[in-house]
Amino acid sequence: LLLQPGLIRHLLLRRRPYPVPSPVQAAYAWSMDSPSRPPAPARSAPAIQRVLRHIDANLNQALALSELAALTGLSIWRFATVFREQVGVSPHRYICRLRLERAQALIRQGVPVASAASEAGFYDQSHLSRHFKNVFGITPGQYSITATAAPSRRQRSA
């Protein structure tokens, strides 16, 4: 099965209830850089890398845009623009997607959905569920059932 990144990205960015690719395809689609954006100036690259490291280290805490902008020495508006140019998505979307990845990994490990939501940095389980369903097309509970059932299927076939 060949993945068509443009089609997957198009489906993921729409807010209409169209068929959504599998979680693996969805994770692949959002992580690719947008080819339509020109690269940002190289001088801001180290500052954005510093912000990305800060986001990764503090993902389970509240991350204010002003706090992230202060790390780069840019205004909030300029920071958001430069971040989008270099990363391909807005800071909020980037943070949300990283939190979804972390929650997804925790759920695969058997962590209850409510705990996974908290550990990934979501306010509560409904906050996780809303974003999870928008991106992956299924609820975290449904994902939990399929993620925990998949290893047992593999064990039976071996």
Wavefront OBJ file of the C-alpha trace (Angstrom):
o trace
v 0.000 0.000 0.000
v 1.528 3.290 -1.083
v 0.848 6.270 1.109
v -0.033 9.477 -0.659
v 1.229 12.192 1.726
v -0.679 15.009 0.025
v -3.988 13.151 0.258
v -3.422 12.114 3.867
v -2.451 15.655 4.880
v -5.517 17.002 3.048
v -7.814 14.594 4.897
v -6.219 15.326 8.267
v -6.391 19.087 7.990
v -10.066 19.153 7.037
v -12.594 19.403 9.821
v -15.291 17.452 8.004
v -16.208 13.883 8.938
v -14.475 12.183 6.007
v -12.772 8.810 6.320
v -9.568 9.167 8.276
v -6.459 7.068 7.642
v -5.158 4.623 10.210
v -3.310 6.042 13.230
v 0.022 5.067 11.684
v -0.799 6.853 8.431
v -2.093 9.873 10.323
v 1.061 10.127 12.441
v 3.154 9.861 9.272
v 1.164 12.540 7.471
v 1.319 15.235 10.119
v 5.018 14.756 10.829
v 6.090 15.610 7.291
v 7.154 19.169 6.608
v 4.909 21.275 4.444
v 6.634 21.682 1.056
v 4.808 24.931 0.287
v 6.571 27.015 2.945
v 9.912 28.682 2.244
v 12.683 28.047 4.758
v 13.121 30.592 7.544
v 16.372 32.491 8.036
v 19.170 30.282 9.332
v 19.967 32.626 12.245
v 16.735 31.676 14.018
v 17.252 27.920 13.591
v 19.219 27.443 16.856
v 16.575 29.365 18.806
v 13.784 27.215 17.387
v 15.800 24.075 18.180
v 16.104 25.331 21.767
v 12.318 25.794 21.884
v 11.735 22.296 20.489
v 13.960 20.812 23.195
v 12.095 22.854 25.843
v 8.736 21.655 24.529
v 9.868 18.036 24.569
v 11.236 18.319 28.109
v 8.127 20.075 29.485
v 5.366 18.518 27.393
v 3.271 17.481 30.388
v 3.120 21.076 31.676
v 1.279 24.135 30.396
v 3.359 25.809 27.684
v 2.481 29.448 27.074
v 3.299 31.005 23.728
v 4.844 33.977 25.537
v 7.166 31.619 27.432
v 8.294 29.942 24.204
v 8.776 33.276 22.453
v 10.900 34.509 25.359
v 13.271 31.572 24.804
v 13.961 32.848 21.289
v 14.074 36.552 22.076
v 11.353 37.225 19.491
v 7.949 38.796 19.886
v 5.039 36.383 20.184
v 3.846 37.145 16.661
v 7.282 36.868 15.070
v 8.013 33.683 17.009
v 4.797 32.062 15.778
v 5.660 33.005 12.196
v 9.256 31.770 12.359
v 8.202 28.573 14.146
v 5.617 27.840 11.459
v 8.153 28.515 8.695
v 10.772 26.203 10.188
v 8.648 23.405 11.657
v 5.776 23.457 9.174
v 2.942 23.807 11.704
v 1.952 26.331 14.361
v 3.391 25.981 17.875
v -0.005 24.970 19.279
v -0.548 22.272 16.677
v 3.000 20.980 17.142
v 2.566 20.719 20.920
v -0.831 19.083 20.559
v 0.497 16.490 18.114
v 3.458 15.650 20.374
v 1.060 15.210 23.272
v -1.080 12.929 21.121
v 1.964 10.833 20.228
v 2.926 10.548 23.893
v -0.640 9.629 24.899
v -0.769 7.073 22.097
v 2.476 5.455 23.302
v 1.205 5.348 26.892
v -2.088 3.779 25.829
v -0.182 1.126 23.841
v 1.734 0.328 27.041
v -1.568 -0.335 28.810
v -1.820 2.916 30.794
v -5.478 3.893 31.424
v -6.709 6.648 29.110
v -7.309 9.153 31.934
v -3.764 8.668 33.240
v -2.312 8.849 29.739
v -4.136 12.145 29.186
v -2.686 13.631 32.349
v 0.845 12.340 31.747
v 0.835 13.594 28.154
v -0.080 17.126 29.223
v -3.784 17.266 28.395
v -6.066 19.035 30.852
v -8.323 16.006 31.246
v -9.544 12.906 29.437
v -12.154 14.763 27.392
v -9.478 17.173 26.155
v -7.426 14.199 24.944
v -10.475 12.486 23.456
v -11.495 15.539 21.431
v -8.052 15.994 19.880
v -7.456 12.247 19.448
v -10.702 11.770 17.539
v -10.054 14.836 15.342
v -6.610 13.586 14.328
v -6.943 9.795 14.264
v -10.665 9.334 13.658
v -11.173 7.063 16.670
v -11.460 7.687 20.387
v -8.620 6.817 22.775
v -10.797 4.031 24.206
v -11.248 2.473 20.774
v -7.520 2.837 20.135
v -6.779 1.182 23.479
v -8.884 -1.831 22.523
v -7.206 -2.212 19.115
v -3.701 -1.512 20.459
v -3.975 -4.101 23.226
v -5.653 -6.648 20.927
v -2.983 -6.360 18.222
v -0.132 -7.999 20.210
v -2.296 -10.975 21.131
v -3.166 -11.503 17.455
v 0.525 -11.469 16.592
v 1.271 -14.006 19.325
v -1.431 -16.370 18.029
v -0.111 -16.265 14.472
v 3.485 -16.953 15.562
l 1 2 3 4 5 6 7 8 9 10 11 12 13 14 15 16 17 18 19 20 21 22 23 24 25 26 27 28 29 30 31 32 33 34 35 36 37 38 39 40 41 42 43 44 45 46 47 48 49 50 51 52 53 54 55 56 57 58 59 60 61 62 63 64 65 66 67 68 69 70 71 72 73 74 75 76 77 78 79 80 81 82 83 84 85 86 87 88 89 90 91 92 93 94 95 96 97 98 99 100 101 102 103 104 105 106 107 108 109 110 111 112 113 114 115 116 117 118 119 120 121 122 123 124 125 126 127 128 129 130 131 132 133 134 135 136 137 138 139 140 141 142 143 144 145 146 147 148 149 150 151 152 153 154 155 156 157 158
